[in-house]
Amino acid sequence: MIGRPLRRREDLPLVQGHGRYVDDLNPSGLAHVAFVRSHHARARIVGVRVPAVAPGLLRVLTAADLVGRARPLPVMEPQGAAVADVPHPILAEDEVRYAGQPVAAVVAESRAQAVDATELVEVEYEQYSAVVEPSGAPETLLRWERTAGDVDGMLAAAAHRVKARHRIPRLVAAPIEPRGVVVAYDDQEDLLTVWASAQDPHRPLAQLAHALERPAEKIRVLVPDVGGAFGSKGVIALEAVAVAIAAIELGRPLKWIEDRAENFLAAYQGRGVEAEVELGLDGRGRILAVRARILADLGAYLLPSTAIPPHTTAMLMTGCYDVPAAAVSVRGARTDKVPTGPYRGAGRPEAAYLLERTVDVAARQLGIDPVCLRRRNLIRSFPYRSALGWTYDSGDYERCLDRALELVGAPPPGRLVGTGVAMYVERAGGNWESARVTVEATGRVIARSGSSPHGQGHATTFAQIVADGLGISAEDVEVRFGDLPGVGTFASRSVAMGGSALVRATERLLNQAARRAAGMLGCRPHALTRSGLRWTAPDGRAVTLAQIAGAAGDLQAEARFESDLVFGSGAYAAVVEIDPATGALHVLRLAAVDDAGTIINPLLAEGQVVGGVVQGLGAALMEEVVYDADGQLRNASFAEYSLLGTVEQPTMATAFVQTPSPNNPLGAKGIGEGGAIGTPAAIANAVADALGGPAPDPPFTAEKLWRALRGQTG
């Protein structure tokens, strides 16, 4: 079953309208919650006056009502980082620090009544000037730095020193389904049940237990169908904590579903990084040292995972290259904007962009072909410990590069045509996941996983993994989620971790079956031979797995799989053309080559790559969060914030290079983010090639390129 391009079993119920999302849940007695949000990016709260009565109004909660009942979500601290004690308050207390910050929660009988009642809550503000640009921000939320090798000496001795500055704007994750929760409280059992649109139930459970100071066993988190996340639902929404407090107090189930404007304003955003990168190279173009100073726009507060993407960016600043010395520092600036957090790639696209753009600048300054410069510096022996401290488990970077160049082909003739390439490394996996495989007395096979899907196709790939181990068809395996402990679905870890846990559980189940078969056949387990799900004794007598389960009750085996990180990689190439009259950029061809180790399902893997490429193209061509000088979001709807449509998608070729990881039994690495990582850097390098010199920062809008062609600044 492994390696077969089976169609996703999840799709048919969804396209037939049988999906069940959070907003489809309407328990008896349901009331609704809406939030009063700050209109100012920075202000002192002078006072909050709530209405005494309003149609359908049940309760208004402010920060004063949460004292002693809720605290901020816990903040993760990357190893070696200094992180400020500035967690995001559930509701604004004495001040607001970004437009859209929740100030009060309004509970009413209907959603319309709750929204209407928010207009009756009067908040008096004393407005201050907003800090919008991270370079001018006086406060710091995160500091991290690491030096390995004699960076100063290597740079001083280098035949060539190349410096470049790059900026990556903030992006909106824009899932089809915005965030939301339904919360119900059973006072007899003292049990809080939360249905959440989330990437997994495990992290929201831990975060709610912390925020509510409530035992985890007194909270149940359920994740129904999820309409996309892209990293933006790895953290439980702050609003869910206020909804939970209100549900406990009122003794009624409550629902909060954010609208699209709220999603733009208050869901955490991605990227938002600028950096100065310096390379030292010898006379042959070998990279001797990398120095990078990274400035990350973290926003107003720290959410649980805000500090993670900048740290990942920093740790990957040597990329696919054998660089002996590196010095990288990160400063996370506090600005008066919504916080940032993981968005598809979560630090990896930033690292690839910053490094690969600088490698192209170096190639241009040295007069070396960009592909040749990369070849001279690629890592060729694995495992490889990078100068910054991560151990790459496997890879064949040159084969990825060769394949990408082969697929993209020669550029067509044209006045402003350019070709760009980019390499990347992606960390994935790590930590642990759990699994359970059961064969019922009826012979039905049920696989349970601690991993939780939200669109990736887990039910299909996990069925293939178990079926492959048992020697049966994937259609004969039922996959269930949500009732086992786990870490979560993020960072392209599900197959490497959750899939490997299923491999181990399947192996244990077969061993258990062999012992039972031996008892039924009156021989030792090692004397049996197995063919599929049939065990045969030396005298020819045999039993099947269904017979074993039927005779002795259900067969069941559990496993918990742990491993170090795994590192996927890839090479992307793009051909672009710029219209000299208008500056409009046309992506003519794009080649995506990814090494995710063993590919379980090529069809689903390609779907992940294509989806990532489309998001990467959006980041390169049109997506950018824009704040004005007062900290107001200027493009807070799809009328102003553009997403890539079908007509903008270029001719695309994909391929896989498979170098299995030694860190798990499947040999799997990550595939979910490669398209979003490699695409922006490849497009940017192609744009620079077409322009014959420096390229502006993304997105590469027609106006930017028109001005670049005429030597003007915006």
C-alpha positions as CSV (number, residue, x, y, z in Angstrom):
1,M,0.0,0.0,0.0
2,I,2.9,2.4,0.6
3,G,3.7,4.4,-2.5
4,R,0.3,4.0,-4.1
5,P,-1.6,7.1,-5.3
6,L,-4.9,6.4,-3.7
7,R,-7.6,9.0,-3.8
8,R,-8.5,10.7,-0.6
9,R,-11.3,9.0,1.2
10,E,-12.2,12.2,3.1
11,D,-13.3,14.2,0.0
12,L,-16.6,12.7,-1.0
13,P,-18.5,13.4,2.2
14,L,-17.2,17.0,2.2
15,V,-18.1,17.7,-1.4
16,Q,-21.6,16.2,-0.8
17,G,-22.2,18.6,2.1
18,H,-21.9,16.1,4.9
19,G,-19.1,17.9,6.7
20,R,-19.7,19.0,10.2
21,Y,-17.9,22.1,11.3
22,V,-18.1,24.1,14.6
23,D,-20.7,26.4,13.3
24,D,-22.9,23.4,12.5
25,L,-23.2,22.5,16.2
26,N,-26.3,23.9,17.9
27,P,-26.8,22.2,21.3
28,S,-30.0,22.8,23.2
29,G,-30.1,26.2,25.0
30,L,-27.3,27.7,22.9
31,A,-26.5,31.4,23.3
32,H,-24.0,33.4,21.3
33,V,-21.0,35.6,22.0
34,A,-19.6,38.6,20.2
35,F,-16.6,40.7,21.1
36,V,-16.1,44.4,21.5
37,R,-12.7,45.2,19.9
38,S,-10.5,48.2,20.1
39,H,-10.7,50.7,17.3
40,H,-7.2,52.1,18.3
41,A,-3.8,50.6,17.8
42,R,-2.6,52.0,21.1
43,A,-4.6,53.6,23.9
44,R,-5.2,53.7,27.6
45,I,-8.5,52.4,28.7
46,V,-10.1,55.1,30.8
47,G,-13.3,53.2,31.5
48,V,-15.8,50.6,30.2
49,R,-19.5,51.1,30.6
50,V,-21.8,48.1,29.8
51,P,-25.5,48.3,29.1
52,A,-27.9,47.2,31.9
53,V,-30.4,45.9,29.5
54,A,-30.6,45.2,25.8
55,P,-32.7,42.8,23.6
56,G,-31.6,39.3,24.4
57,L,-28.6,40.4,26.5
58,L,-27.4,37.8,29.0
59,R,-24.0,39.0,30.2
60,V,-21.1,41.3,29.4
61,L,-17.6,40.3,30.5
62,T,-14.7,42.7,30.9
63,A,-11.1,42.1,32.2
64,A,-12.4,42.9,35.7
65,D,-14.7,39.9,35.5
66,L,-11.8,37.6,34.7
67,V,-9.6,38.5,37.7
68,G,-8.9,35.3,39.6
69,R,-10.8,33.2,37.0
70,A,-8.5,33.3,33.9
71,R,-4.9,34.0,33.1
72,P,-3.0,34.5,29.8
73,L,-2.1,31.5,27.7
74,P,1.3,29.9,28.3
75,V,4.2,31.2,26.2
76,M,6.7,28.7,24.7
77,E,10.4,29.8,24.9
78,P,12.8,28.6,22.3
79,Q,16.0,27.1,23.6
80,G,18.5,29.7,24.5
81,A,16.1,32.6,23.9
82,A,15.4,35.5,26.3
83,V,11.6,36.0,26.1
84,A,9.8,39.0,27.7
85,D,7.0,38.5,30.2
86,V,4.4,40.0,27.9
87,P,1.7,37.3,27.4
88,H,-1.5,38.3,25.6
89,P,-4.2,39.3,28.1
90,I,-7.5,37.5,27.5
91,L,-9.4,40.8,27.5
92,A,-7.7,44.2,27.5
93,E,-7.0,45.5,31.0
94,D,-5.5,48.9,31.3
95,E,-4.5,49.4,27.7
96,V,-5.0,48.2,24.2
97,R,-2.0,47.6,21.9
98,Y,-3.5,46.8,18.5
99,A,-6.6,47.6,16.6
100,G,-8.9,44.6,17.0
101,Q,-7.8,43.5,20.4
102,P,-10.7,42.1,22.4
103,V,-11.9,44.4,25.2
104,A,-15.3,42.8,26.2
105,A,-17.3,39.7,25.5
106,V,-21.0,40.1,25.0
107,V,-23.4,37.2,25.5
108,A,-26.9,37.2,24.0
109,E,-29.6,34.9,23.0
110,S,-28.8,35.2,19.2
111,R,-25.8,36.1,17.3
112,A,-27.5,39.2,15.9
113,Q,-28.4,40.4,19.4
114,A,-24.9,39.8,20.6
115,V,-23.4,41.8,17.7
116,D,-26.0,44.6,18.3
117,A,-25.2,44.7,22.0
118,T,-21.5,45.3,21.3
119,E,-22.5,48.7,20.0
120,L,-23.9,49.6,23.4
121,V,-20.7,48.9,25.3
122,E,-19.0,52.3,25.7
123,V,-15.2,52.2,26.0
124,E,-13.4,55.5,26.8
125,Y,-9.9,55.6,25.4
126,E,-6.9,58.0,25.8
127,Q,-5.2,57.4,22.4
128,Y,-1.4,57.3,22.0
129,S,0.9,57.2,19.0
130,A,1.3,53.7,17.6
131,V,4.6,51.9,17.0
132,V,4.2,50.4,13.6
133,E,7.7,49.8,12.2
134,P,9.8,47.2,14.0
135,S,13.0,49.0,13.3
136,G,11.9,51.9,15.4
137,A,10.3,49.8,18.2
138,P,11.8,50.6,21.6
139,E,10.5,47.4,23.3
140,T,11.9,43.9,22.7
141,L,9.9,40.7,23.2
142,L,12.5,38.2,22.1
143,R,16.3,37.9,21.9
144,W,18.3,35.0,20.6
145,E,21.8,34.6,19.2
146,R,24.2,31.8,18.4
147,T,27.8,31.8,17.1
148,A,29.7,28.8,15.8
149,G,33.2,28.9,14.5
150,D,35.5,31.9,13.9
151,V,33.0,34.1,12.0
152,D,35.0,37.3,12.4
153,G,38.2,35.6,11.3
154,M,36.5,33.9,8.3
155,L,34.9,37.1,7.1
156,A,38.2,39.1,7.5
157,A,40.1,36.5,5.5
158,A,37.4,36.1,2.8
159,A,38.2,37.0,-0.7
160,H,34.7,38.3,-1.1
161,R,32.2,39.7,1.4
162,V,28.6,40.1,0.3
163,K,25.9,42.0,2.2
164,A,22.3,42.1,1.4
165,R,19.1,43.4,3.1
166,H,15.8,41.7,2.6
167,R,12.2,42.3,3.9
168,I,9.3,39.8,4.0
169,P,5.9,41.4,4.8
170,R,3.3,40.0,7.1
171,L,0.7,37.7,5.6
172,V,-2.8,36.6,6.6
173,A,-3.4,32.8,6.8
174,A,-7.0,33.3,5.5
175,P,-8.4,29.8,6.1
176,I,-11.8,29.2,4.4
177,E,-13.3,28.6,7.9
178,P,-12.5,31.3,10.4
179,R,-11.8,30.5,14.1
180,G,-14.6,29.5,16.4
181,V,-15.7,27.5,19.4
182,V,-18.8,26.0,21.0
183,V,-18.4,25.6,24.8
184,A,-20.7,23.7,27.2
185,Y,-20.4,23.1,30.9
186,D,-21.8,20.2,32.9
187,D,-22.0,21.4,36.5
188,Q,-22.9,17.9,37.8
189,E,-19.7,16.4,36.3
190,D,-17.8,19.7,36.5
191,L,-16.8,19.0,32.9
192,L,-16.1,21.7,30.4
193,T,-16.5,20.6,26.8
194,V,-15.0,22.7,24.0
195,W,-15.6,22.1,20.3
196,A,-13.0,24.0,18.5
197,S,-11.9,24.7,14.9
198,A,-8.3,23.7,15.7
199,Q,-5.3,21.8,14.3
200,D,-5.5,19.2,17.1
201,P,-7.2,18.8,20.5
202,H,-4.0,18.4,22.5
203,R,-2.5,21.9,22.5
204,P,-5.8,23.7,23.0
205,L,-6.5,21.4,25.9
206,A,-3.2,22.2,27.6
207,Q,-3.6,25.9,26.9
208,L,-7.1,26.0,28.3
209,A,-6.1,24.0,31.4
210,H,-3.4,26.6,32.0
211,A,-5.5,29.7,31.3
212,L,-8.5,28.5,33.4
213,E,-6.2,26.9,36.1
214,R,-8.4,23.8,35.7
215,P,-7.3,20.2,35.7
216,A,-7.0,18.8,32.2
217,E,-9.2,15.9,33.0
218,K,-12.0,18.4,33.7
219,I,-11.8,19.7,30.1
220,R,-12.7,17.9,26.9
221,V,-11.6,19.3,23.6
222,L,-13.2,18.0,20.4
223,V,-12.2,19.0,16.9
224,P,-14.9,18.4,14.2
225,D,-14.2,19.0,10.5
226,V,-11.9,21.9,10.0
227,G,-12.0,24.3,7.1
228,G,-8.3,25.0,6.9
229,A,-5.7,26.3,9.3
230,F,-2.3,26.8,7.7
231,G,-0.8,27.2,11.2
232,S,-3.3,29.8,12.4
233,K,-5.3,27.4,14.5
234,G,-2.4,25.8,16.4
235,V,-3.2,28.1,19.4
236,I,-6.6,28.1,21.0
237,A,-8.2,31.5,20.3
238,L,-8.0,33.9,23.3
239,E,-11.7,34.5,22.9
240,A,-12.3,30.8,23.8
241,V,-11.1,31.4,27.3
242,A,-13.7,34.2,27.8
243,V,-16.4,32.1,26.2
244,A,-15.5,29.3,28.6
245,I,-15.8,31.6,31.7
246,A,-19.2,32.8,30.5
247,A,-20.4,29.3,29.8
248,I,-19.5,28.2,33.3
249,E,-21.1,31.2,34.9
250,L,-24.3,31.1,32.9
251,G,-24.7,27.3,32.8
252,R,-25.6,27.5,29.1
253,P,-23.7,26.3,25.9
254,L,-22.2,29.3,24.1
255,K,-21.0,29.7,20.6
256,W,-18.5,32.2,19.1
257,I,-17.7,32.2,15.4
258,E,-15.5,35.1,14.2
259,D,-16.4,36.9,11.0
260,R,-13.9,37.5,8.2
261,A,-13.1,41.0,9.4
262,E,-12.2,39.7,12.8
263,N,-10.1,37.1,11.3
264,F,-8.0,39.7,9.5
265,L,-7.8,41.9,12.6
266,A,-7.3,39.5,15.4
267,A,-6.1,36.1,14.2
268,Y,-2.3,36.0,14.4
269,Q,-0.5,36.8,11.2
270,G,2.6,35.2,9.7
271,R,6.1,36.3,8.5
272,G,7.0,39.9,9.2
273,V,10.8,39.7,9.0
274,E,13.6,41.8,7.8
275,A,17.3,41.0,7.9
276,E,20.8,41.9,7.0
277,V,22.7,38.8,5.7
278,E,26.5,38.7,5.1
279,L,28.4,36.0,3.3
280,G,32.2,35.5,3.3
281,L,33.5,33.5,0.3
282,D,36.9,32.4,-0.8
283,G,38.3,33.0,-4.3
284,R,36.6,29.8,-5.7
285,G,33.2,30.8,-4.3
286,R,33.1,28.5,-1.3
287,I,31.1,30.0,1.5
288,L,33.3,30.4,4.6
289,A,30.9,32.1,7.0
290,V,27.4,33.5,7.3
291,R,26.3,36.4,9.5
292,A,22.7,37.3,9.8
293,R,20.9,39.9,11.9
294,I,17.2,39.2,11.9
295,L,14.5,41.6,13.0
296,A,11.1,40.1,13.6
297,D,7.9,42.1,13.9
298,L,6.2,40.1,16.7
299,G,3.3,42.4,17.4
300,A,1.9,43.6,20.7
301,Y,2.0,40.5,22.8
302,L,3.4,37.0,22.9
303,L,1.0,34.1,22.1
304,P,2.1,30.6,22.9
305,S,4.0,30.1,19.6
306,T,4.9,33.6,18.6
307,A,8.6,33.2,19.4
308,I,8.9,29.9,17.5
309,P,9.1,31.0,13.8
310,P,11.9,33.5,14.2
311,H,14.0,30.9,16.1
312,T,13.4,28.4,13.3
313,T,14.5,31.1,10.7
314,A,17.7,31.6,12.6
315,M,18.5,28.0,13.0
316,L,18.2,27.4,9.2
317,M,20.3,30.3,8.1
318,T,23.0,28.0,6.7
319,G,20.4,26.1,4.6
320,C,21.7,23.3,2.3
321,Y,25.2,24.5,2.4
322,D,28.4,23.3,4.1
323,V,29.2,26.4,6.0
324,P,31.8,26.0,8.7
325,A,31.0,29.2,10.6
326,A,27.8,31.1,11.4
327,A,26.6,33.9,13.6
328,V,22.9,34.7,13.8
329,S,21.0,37.0,16.0
330,V,17.3,37.6,16.4
331,R,15.5,40.6,17.9
332,G,11.7,40.3,18.2
333,A,10.4,43.8,18.2
334,R,7.1,44.8,20.0
335,T,4.9,46.7,17.6
336,D,1.3,47.8,18.0
337,K,-0.2,45.2,15.7
338,V,-1.8,41.8,16.2
339,P,0.8,39.2,17.2
340,T,2.5,36.9,14.7
341,G,2.7,33.2,14.9
342,P,3.2,30.1,12.7
343,Y,1.9,30.3,9.2
344,R,2.6,27.6,6.6
345,G,6.4,27.1,6.8
346,A,6.7,29.0,10.2
347,G,10.2,30.4,9.8
348,R,11.4,28.1,7.0
349,P,10.2,30.3,4.1
350,E,11.9,33.2,5.8
351,A,15.2,31.4,6.1
352,A,15.1,30.1,2.5
353,Y,14.3,33.6,1.2
354,L,16.9,35.5,3.2
355,L,19.7,33.0,2.4
356,E,18.9,32.1,-1.2
357,R,18.4,35.7,-2.2
358,T,21.8,36.5,-0.7
359,V,23.4,33.6,-2.5
360,D,22.1,35.0,-5.8
361,V,23.5,38.5,-4.9
362,A,26.8,36.8,-4.2
363,A,26.8,35.0,-7.5
364,R,26.1,38.3,-9.4
365,Q,28.9,40.1,-7.6
366,L,31.4,37.3,-8.1
367,G,30.4,36.8,-11.7
368,I,29.6,33.1,-11.1
369,D,26.5,31.3,-12.4
370,P,24.1,31.0,-9.5
371,V,23.6,27.2,-10.0
372,C,27.4,26.7,-10.1
373,L,27.8,28.6,-6.9
374,R,25.2,26.5,-5.2
375,R,26.8,23.3,-6.4
376,R,30.2,24.3,-4.9
377,N,28.7,24.6,-1.5
378,L,26.1,21.9,-1.2
379,I,26.2,19.4,1.7
380,R,27.0,15.9,0.3
381,S,27.4,13.6,3.3
382,F,24.8,12.7,5.9
383,P,24.1,12.8,8.7
384,Y,25.4,16.4,8.8
385,R,25.5,18.7,11.8
386,S,25.1,22.3,10.8
387,A,27.1,25.0,12.3
388,L,24.0,26.2,14.1
389,G,23.4,22.9,15.8
390,W,20.8,20.9,13.9
391,T,21.6,17.4,12.6
392,Y,20.3,16.8,9.1
393,D,19.4,13.2,8.8
394,S,19.4,12.5,5.1
395,G,19.3,14.2,1.7
396,D,20.5,14.5,-1.9
397,Y,20.5,18.2,-2.5
398,E,22.3,18.1,-5.8
399,R,19.9,15.6,-7.3
400,C,17.0,17.9,-6.2
401,L,18.7,20.8,-8.0
402,D,19.4,18.8,-11.1
403,R,15.8,17.6,-11.3
404,A,14.4,21.1,-10.8
405,L,16.6,22.5,-13.6
406,E,15.6,19.7,-15.9
407,L,11.9,20.3,-15.2
408,V,11.9,24.0,-15.6
409,G,13.8,23.9,-18.9
410,A,15.4,26.7,-20.8
411,P,13.9,30.2,-20.6
412,P,11.9,31.3,-23.7
413,P,13.1,34.3,-25.7
414,G,11.9,37.6,-24.4
415,R,13.2,41.0,-23.4
416,L,12.6,40.7,-19.7
417,V,12.7,37.0,-19.0
418,G,14.5,35.6,-15.9
419,T,15.2,32.3,-14.3
420,G,15.7,31.8,-10.6
421,V,16.5,28.8,-8.4
422,A,16.2,28.3,-4.7
423,M,17.1,25.5,-2.2
424,Y,15.6,24.8,1.2
425,V,15.8,22.6,4.2
426,E,12.7,22.0,6.3
427,R,12.7,20.7,9.9
428,A,9.9,18.4,10.8
429,G,8.9,15.7,13.2
430,G,10.4,15.3,16.6
431,N,8.8,14.7,20.0
432,W,6.2,11.9,20.1
433,E,2.9,10.6,19.0
434,S,0.7,7.6,20.0
435,A,-1.4,5.0,18.1
436,R,-3.6,2.0,18.6
437,V,-4.6,-0.7,16.2
438,T,-7.5,-3.0,17.0
439,V,-8.9,-6.0,15.2
440,E,-12.4,-6.7,16.4
441,A,-14.0,-10.1,16.8
442,T,-15.8,-9.4,13.5
443,G,-12.4,-9.0,11.7
444,R,-12.8,-5.2,11.3
445,V,-9.5,-3.3,11.6
446,I,-9.6,0.1,13.4
447,A,-6.6,2.4,13.5
448,R,-6.6,5.2,16.0
449,S,-4.1,8.1,16.0
450,G,-3.1,10.9,18.3
451,S,-2.5,13.0,15.2
452,S,-5.5,15.2,14.2
453,P,-6.3,16.0,10.5
454,H,-7.5,19.3,9.2
455,G,-7.3,18.7,5.5
456,Q,-4.1,16.8,4.9
457,G,-5.6,13.4,4.2
458,H,-4.6,11.5,7.3
459,A,-7.4,9.0,7.0
460,T,-6.1,7.9,3.7
461,T,-2.4,7.8,4.3
462,F,-2.7,6.3,7.8
463,A,-5.0,3.6,6.4
464,Q,-2.3,2.8,3.8
465,I,0.4,2.5,6.5
466,V,-1.7,0.1,8.6
467,A,-2.8,-1.9,5.5
468,D,0.7,-2.2,4.3
469,G,1.8,-3.6,7.6
470,L,-1.0,-6.1,7.8
471,G,-1.0,-7.0,4.1
472,I,-4.6,-6.0,3.4
473,S,-6.3,-3.3,1.4
474,A,-6.5,0.2,2.7
475,E,-10.3,0.1,2.2
476,D,-10.4,-2.5,5.0
477,V,-8.9,-0.2,7.6
478,E,-11.1,2.3,9.5
479,V,-9.1,5.3,10.9
480,R,-10.3,7.3,13.9
481,F,-9.0,10.4,15.5
482,G,-9.3,12.3,18.7
483,D,-9.4,9.7,21.5
484,L,-5.7,9.2,22.0
485,P,-3.0,11.4,23.6
486,G,-0.7,13.2,21.3
487,V,1.3,16.3,20.5
488,G,-0.5,17.6,17.4
489,T,-0.6,18.2,13.7
490,F,1.8,20.9,12.7
491,A,5.2,21.4,11.2
492,S,4.8,18.5,8.7
493,R,5.1,15.9,11.4
494,S,2.1,13.7,11.0
495,V,3.4,10.9,8.8
496,A,6.9,10.8,10.3
497,M,5.5,10.7,13.9
498,G,1.9,9.6,13.8
499,G,2.5,7.3,10.9
500,S,5.5,5.7,12.6
501,A,3.5,5.2,15.8
502,L,1.0,3.2,13.7
503,V,3.8,1.1,12.2
504,R,4.9,0.2,15.7
505,A,1.4,-0.5,16.9
506,T,0.8,-2.7,13.8
507,E,4.0,-4.7,14.5
508,R,3.0,-5.3,18.1
509,L,-0.5,-6.4,17.0
510,L,1.0,-8.9,14.6
511,N,3.3,-10.2,17.3
512,Q,0.4,-10.6,19.7
513,A,-1.6,-12.4,16.9
514,A,1.3,-14.8,16.3
515,R,1.4,-15.7,20.0
516,R,-2.3,-16.3,20.0
517,A,-2.1,-18.3,16.8
518,A,0.6,-20.5,18.2
519,G,-1.6,-21.2,21.2
520,M,-4.5,-22.1,19.0
521,L,-2.3,-24.3,16.8
522,G,-0.3,-25.9,19.5
523,C,3.2,-24.8,18.4
524,R,5.8,-22.2,19.1
525,P,5.4,-18.7,17.5
526,H,8.7,-18.9,15.7
527,A,7.5,-22.2,14.0
528,L,4.6,-20.4,12.3
529,T,4.8,-18.9,8.8
530,R,2.7,-15.9,7.9
531,S,1.2,-15.0,4.6
532,G,-0.9,-11.8,4.8
533,L,-3.3,-12.4,7.7
534,R,-2.9,-16.2,7.8
535,W,-0.6,-18.1,10.2
536,T,0.3,-21.6,9.2
537,A,1.7,-24.3,11.5
538,P,4.3,-26.9,10.2
539,D,1.6,-29.5,9.9
540,G,-0.4,-27.3,7.5
541,R,-3.1,-26.2,9.9
542,A,-3.8,-22.5,9.7
543,V,-5.8,-19.7,11.4
544,T,-6.6,-16.2,10.1
545,L,-6.4,-12.9,12.0
546,A,-10.2,-12.7,12.1
547,Q,-10.4,-16.2,13.6
548,I,-7.8,-15.3,16.2
549,A,-9.8,-12.2,17.2
550,G,-13.1,-14.1,17.1
551,A,-11.7,-16.8,19.4
552,A,-10.1,-14.7,22.0
553,G,-11.8,-11.3,21.7
554,D,-10.5,-8.2,20.2
555,L,-6.8,-7.9,19.4
556,Q,-5.4,-4.6,20.3
557,A,-1.9,-3.0,20.4
558,E,-0.7,0.5,21.3
559,A,2.5,2.3,20.7
560,R,4.1,5.6,21.4
561,F,6.8,6.7,18.9
562,E,9.5,9.2,19.7
563,S,12.3,10.5,17.5
564,D,14.7,13.3,16.8
565,L,13.8,15.9,14.1
566,V,13.8,15.0,10.5
567,F,14.8,17.3,7.7
568,G,13.1,17.5,4.3
569,S,14.6,19.5,1.6
570,G,14.1,20.6,-2.0
571,A,15.0,22.7,-5.0
572,Y,12.6,25.1,-6.8
573,A,13.1,26.8,-10.1
574,A,11.0,29.5,-11.8
575,V,10.9,31.3,-15.2
576,V,9.2,34.7,-15.2
577,E,8.6,37.5,-17.6
578,I,8.0,41.2,-16.8
579,D,5.9,43.4,-19.1
580,P,8.1,46.4,-19.7
581,A,5.1,48.7,-20.3
582,T,3.2,47.9,-17.1
583,G,5.5,46.0,-14.8
584,A,3.1,43.1,-14.6
585,L,4.9,39.9,-13.6
586,H,4.0,36.6,-15.4
587,V,5.3,33.3,-13.9
588,L,5.7,31.2,-17.0
589,R,6.9,28.0,-15.5
590,L,7.7,26.7,-12.0
591,A,9.4,23.4,-11.0
592,A,9.0,22.0,-7.5
593,V,11.3,19.1,-6.4
594,D,10.9,18.0,-2.8
595,D,12.7,15.3,-0.8
596,A,10.3,14.2,1.9
597,G,11.9,10.8,2.4
598,T,9.5,7.9,1.8
599,I,6.3,9.1,0.1
600,I,3.3,7.2,1.4
601,N,0.8,8.5,-1.2
602,P,2.3,10.4,-4.2
603,L,-1.1,11.8,-5.2
604,L,-1.7,13.4,-1.7
605,A,1.9,14.5,-1.5
606,E,1.7,16.3,-4.8
607,G,-1.5,17.9,-3.6
608,Q,0.4,19.3,-0.5
609,V,3.1,20.6,-2.8
610,V,0.7,22.3,-5.2
611,G,-1.2,23.9,-2.3
612,G,2.0,25.1,-0.8
613,V,3.2,26.5,-4.1
614,V,0.0,28.4,-4.6
615,Q,0.4,30.0,-1.2
616,G,4.0,30.7,-1.9
617,L,3.0,32.4,-5.2
618,G,0.5,34.5,-3.4
619,A,3.2,35.7,-1.0
620,A,5.5,36.5,-4.0
621,L,3.0,38.1,-6.3
622,M,0.3,39.9,-4.3
623,E,-0.1,39.2,-0.6
624,E,0.9,41.8,2.0
625,V,-0.6,43.0,5.2
626,V,-0.6,46.8,5.2
627,Y,-0.8,49.0,8.3
628,D,-0.9,52.8,8.2
629,A,1.0,55.1,10.5
630,D,-1.7,54.9,13.1
631,G,-1.6,51.1,13.2
632,Q,-4.8,50.6,11.3
633,L,-5.0,47.6,9.0
634,R,-5.7,49.1,5.6
635,N,-6.6,45.8,3.8
636,A,-8.8,44.0,6.2
637,S,-11.0,42.2,3.7
638,F,-10.7,40.2,0.5
639,A,-11.7,43.4,-1.4
640,E,-8.2,44.8,-0.6
641,Y,-6.2,41.7,0.3
642,S,-5.8,39.5,-2.7
643,L,-5.4,35.7,-2.8
644,L,-4.1,33.9,-5.9
645,G,-6.8,32.7,-8.2
646,T,-6.9,29.9,-10.7
647,V,-6.1,32.1,-13.7
648,E,-2.8,33.3,-12.0
649,Q,-1.4,29.8,-11.5
650,P,1.4,29.1,-13.8
651,T,2.4,25.9,-15.6
652,M,3.8,23.7,-12.8
653,A,5.9,20.6,-12.7
654,T,6.5,18.6,-9.6
655,A,8.8,15.7,-8.7
656,F,10.0,13.9,-5.6
657,V,13.5,12.7,-4.6
658,Q,13.3,10.1,-1.9
659,T,16.2,9.8,0.6
660,P,14.6,7.9,3.5
661,S,15.2,9.2,7.0
662,P,17.0,6.9,9.4
663,N,15.0,8.4,12.3
664,N,11.8,6.5,11.8
665,P,10.6,3.1,10.5
666,L,8.8,4.7,7.5
667,G,11.9,6.7,6.4
668,A,9.4,9.7,6.2
669,K,10.2,13.4,6.5
670,G,7.9,16.4,5.9
671,I,6.0,17.4,2.7
672,G,3.3,19.9,3.8
673,E,5.3,23.1,3.6
674,G,7.9,22.7,0.8
675,G,5.8,24.6,-1.7
676,A,5.4,27.6,0.5
677,I,9.2,27.5,1.4
678,G,10.8,27.2,-2.0
679,T,8.5,29.2,-4.2
680,P,9.0,32.8,-3.0
681,A,12.8,32.7,-3.1
682,A,12.8,31.1,-6.6
683,I,10.4,33.8,-7.9
684,A,12.4,36.6,-6.3
685,N,15.6,35.3,-7.9
686,A,13.9,35.0,-11.2
687,V,12.7,38.6,-10.9
688,A,16.2,39.8,-10.1
689,D,17.5,37.9,-13.1
690,A,14.9,39.5,-15.4
691,L,15.7,43.0,-14.0
692,G,19.5,42.3,-14.4
693,G,20.1,43.5,-10.8
694,P,18.5,44.0,-7.4
695,A,14.9,43.2,-7.0
696,P,12.5,45.0,-4.7
697,D,11.0,43.2,-1.7
698,P,7.9,41.1,-2.2
699,P,5.1,41.1,-3.2
700,F,6.3,41.8,-6.7
701,T,3.4,44.0,-7.8
702,A,3.2,45.7,-11.2
703,E,3.8,49.1,-9.7
704,K,6.9,48.0,-7.8
705,L,8.4,46.4,-10.9
706,W,7.4,49.3,-13.1
707,R,9.2,51.6,-10.8
708,A,12.2,49.3,-10.6
709,L,12.5,49.3,-14.4
710,R,12.6,53.1,-14.3
711,G,15.0,53.4,-11.4
712,Q,12.4,55.0,-9.2
713,T,11.5,54.4,-5.6
714,G,8.0,54.0,-4.2
